[in-house]
Amino acid sequence: MAGAQCCENPPTLSSSSGVGSVLEIGGFKAYVSGPSSSKLAILLVSDVYGYEAPNLRKLADKVAAAGYYVVVPDFLYGDPYNPENTEKPLSIWVQSHGTDKGFEDAKKVVAALKDKGISAIGAAGFCWGAKVVTDLAKSDYIQAAVQLHPSLVKVDDIKEVKAPIAILAAEIDRISPPELIKQFEEILSSKPEVDSFVKIFPSVKHGWTVRYNVEDQEAVQSAEEAHRHMLDWFTKYVKYSQKGSGCSSL
């Protein structure tokens, strides 16, 4: 099935699992990092390999260091995709882990963050998570969205986006190939009311921003370049008001 095509290359473990902690937010276990007093939050939605991926938690810590309250929820309910489980191939696994459910779950976390006093929320999604974040960006749930090597995102989804959105894609990607990303870019270019940034990173594969070998310096540099673009987008649309009227309270 088409929905089954949403991942390549399982994650590479790193030596660190992060400096944050696992808490409950909106009814979900979540890896949380950053100052709890911050009024600015970033929601990171994992790929099919789940919220425990070490590189994802390291990225959460990096974003938190910029002053954000960062939340990485377990929208897979403790059941991430395992490519070694031959009894549950991706085509079967994805049937019980639909992005529609992920979107409904994400709305609960967004509501919990707002109840906590958060005034602005940015969201970034990886692979499977990019579709969840794109759905959030169709309404006023978040102030900014970032897709990183997206999966399952359709042209019609991009037509409905209302929040400022950045799309960081891979040149080598069978799931969301450059041709599809360029269609996204054309649609966004026709929507002047929605600011957008689209970049296709050369010589990298799907998953390169979180599923990279930490011992491979070139892979690390490519991932970090994408992370900088993501942080820049959040600085522009979460840390600062959309009208550029000044810095929001940290």
C-alpha positions in Angstrom: 0.0 0.0 0.0 1.1 3.6 -0.6 1.0 4.4 3.0 3.5 1.7 3.8 6.2 3.6 2.0 7.3 5.9 4.8 10.8 5.0 5.9 14.3 3.9 4.8 17.2 2.9 6.9 16.6 2.2 10.6 18.1 4.7 13.1 21.8 4.6 14.1 22.2 4.6 17.8 24.3 7.4 19.4 26.2 7.4 22.7 23.7 9.7 24.4 20.0 9.5 24.9 19.6 13.1 25.8 19.6 15.3 28.9 15.8 15.8 29.2 13.3 13.6 30.9 10.2 11.5 30.1 7.0 13.1 31.4 3.3 12.9 30.6 1.8 15.6 28.5 -1.7 15.6 27.1 -2.1 11.9 28.1 1.1 10.9 26.3 4.5 9.9 27.4 6.9 12.4 26.0 10.6 13.2 26.0 10.7 16.8 27.3 13.7 19.1 27.3 14.2 22.8 28.0 13.0 25.4 30.5 9.5 24.7 31.8 9.1 28.4 32.4 9.4 29.2 28.6 6.3 30.5 26.9 7.5 29.1 23.6 7.2 25.4 22.7 8.4 23.2 19.9 6.6 19.9 19.2 8.8 17.3 17.5 6.9 14.5 15.8 9.0 11.4 15.2 9.3 9.1 12.3 8.1 5.5 12.4 11.0 4.5 14.6 9.5 6.5 17.5 10.3 9.1 20.1 13.1 7.1 21.8 15.5 7.5 18.9 18.7 8.9 20.4 19.5 11.3 17.6 16.0 12.7 17.8 16.4 13.3 21.6 19.8 15.0 21.0 18.0 17.3 18.5 15.4 18.1 21.1 18.1 19.1 23.5 19.7 21.3 20.8 16.4 23.1 20.2 15.8 23.4 23.9 19.1 25.1 24.3 17.7 28.0 22.2 15.2 28.7 24.9 12.2 26.5 23.9 10.2 24.0 25.9 10.6 21.0 23.6 8.2 18.0 23.6 8.7 14.7 21.7 5.5 12.7 22.3 5.1 8.9 21.9 2.4 9.0 19.3 3.2 5.3 18.5 2.1 4.1 21.9 5.3 2.2 22.6 5.1 0.3 19.4 7.6 1.8 16.9 8.2 0.1 13.6 10.7 -2.7 13.9 12.2 -3.8 10.5 13.4 -7.0 12.1 9.8 -8.0 13.0 8.9 -10.0 9.9 5.4 -10.8 11.4 4.6 -7.1 11.2 5.9 -5.6 8.0 5.5 -1.8 7.4 2.4 -2.4 5.3 0.7 -4.0 8.4 2.3 -1.8 11.0 1.1 1.4 9.4 -2.5 0.3 9.4 -2.6 0.6 13.2 -0.5 3.7 13.3 -2.2 6.1 10.9 -1.3 9.7 10.6 -4.9 10.7 11.1 -4.7 9.3 14.7 -1.3 11.0 15.0 -3.0 14.3 14.1 -5.8 13.9 16.7 -3.2 13.0 19.3 -1.0 16.0 18.4 -4.0 18.3 18.9 -4.3 17.0 22.5 -0.7 17.8 23.2 -1.0 21.3 21.6 -4.0 21.9 23.9 -2.1 20.7 26.9 0.8 23.1 26.1 -1.6 26.0 25.7 -3.2 25.1 29.1 0.3 25.2 30.5 0.6 28.9 29.4 2.5 28.4 26.2 1.9 31.4 23.9 3.5 30.2 20.6 4.1 26.7 19.3 6.2 25.5 16.4 6.1 21.9 15.1 8.6 19.8 13.1 7.8 16.4 11.7 10.1 13.7 10.4 8.9 11.3 7.7 5.6 10.0 9.2 5.6 12.9 11.6 5.8 15.4 8.7 2.3 14.5 7.6 1.0 15.0 11.2 2.7 18.4 11.4 1.3 19.4 8.0 -2.2 18.6 9.1 -1.6 20.9 12.2 -0.4 23.6 9.8 -3.8 23.6 8.0 -5.4 25.5 10.9 -4.3 27.7 13.8 -2.9 25.0 16.0 0.7 26.1 15.5 2.6 29.2 14.5 5.2 27.5 12.3 5.7 24.1 10.7 8.8 22.3 9.4 8.8 19.1 7.3 12.0 17.0 7.3 12.2 14.3 4.6 8.4 14.1 4.6 6.3 11.0 3.9 2.7 10.6 3.1 2.2 14.3 2.4 0.2 15.0 -0.7 -0.2 18.0 -3.0 -3.7 18.6 -1.7 -2.2 18.8 1.8 0.1 21.6 0.8 -2.8 23.5 -0.8 -4.5 23.7 2.6 -1.5 24.9 4.6 -2.0 28.1 6.5 1.0 28.3 8.8 4.5 29.4 7.6 6.1 26.2 6.5 9.7 25.1 5.7 10.3 21.9 3.8 13.7 20.2 4.1 14.0 17.3 1.6 16.5 14.8 0.4 17.8 14.6 -3.2 17.9 10.8 -2.9 14.4 9.9 -1.7 12.0 7.4 -3.3 9.3 8.3 -0.8 9.1 12.0 -1.5 11.3 12.5 -4.5 12.5 15.9 -5.6 9.9 16.1 -8.3 7.2 16.0 -5.6 8.9 18.5 -3.5 9.2 20.9 -6.4 5.4 20.6 -6.8 5.0 21.6 -3.2 7.3 24.6 -3.8 5.2 25.7 -6.8 2.0 25.5 -4.8 3.5 27.5 -1.9 4.9 30.1 -4.3 1.3 30.7 -5.5 0.2 31.4 -1.9 1.8 34.7 -0.9 -0.2 34.8 2.3 1.8 31.7 3.5 5.6 32.2 3.9 7.6 29.2 2.9 11.1 27.9 2.5 11.9 24.8 0.4 15.3 23.2 0.1 16.4 19.9 -1.4 19.6 18.9 0.1 22.1 17.3 -2.4 23.6 13.9 -1.9 21.5 12.9 1.1 19.0 10.1 1.6 15.5 10.0 3.2 16.0 10.2 7.0 19.3 12.0 7.0 18.3 14.5 9.7 17.8 12.0 12.5 18.9 8.6 11.2 22.5 9.3 10.6 25.7 7.7 11.7 27.2 9.9 14.4 30.7 8.6 13.5 30.3 9.9 9.9 31.4 13.5 10.0 29.9 14.3 6.6 26.5 12.8 7.6 26.6 14.8 10.8 27.4 18.0 9.0 24.5 17.5 6.6 22.1 16.8 9.4 23.3 19.8 11.4 22.7 22.1 8.3 19.1 21.0 8.2 18.8 21.5 12.0 20.0 25.1 11.6 17.4 25.8 8.9 14.8 24.4 11.2 15.9 26.6 14.1 16.1 29.7 11.9 12.5 29.1 10.9 11.4 28.8 14.5 13.3 31.9 15.5 11.5 33.8 12.8 8.0 32.5 13.5 7.9 31.3 17.1 10.4 33.4 18.9 9.4 36.5 17.1 5.9 37.5 16.2 4.7 37.0 12.7 4.5 40.8 12.4 8.0 41.2 13.5 6.9 43.3 16.5 9.6 41.9 18.8 10.7 38.9 20.8 8.2 36.8 22.6 8.8 36.2 26.3 11.1 33.3 26.9 
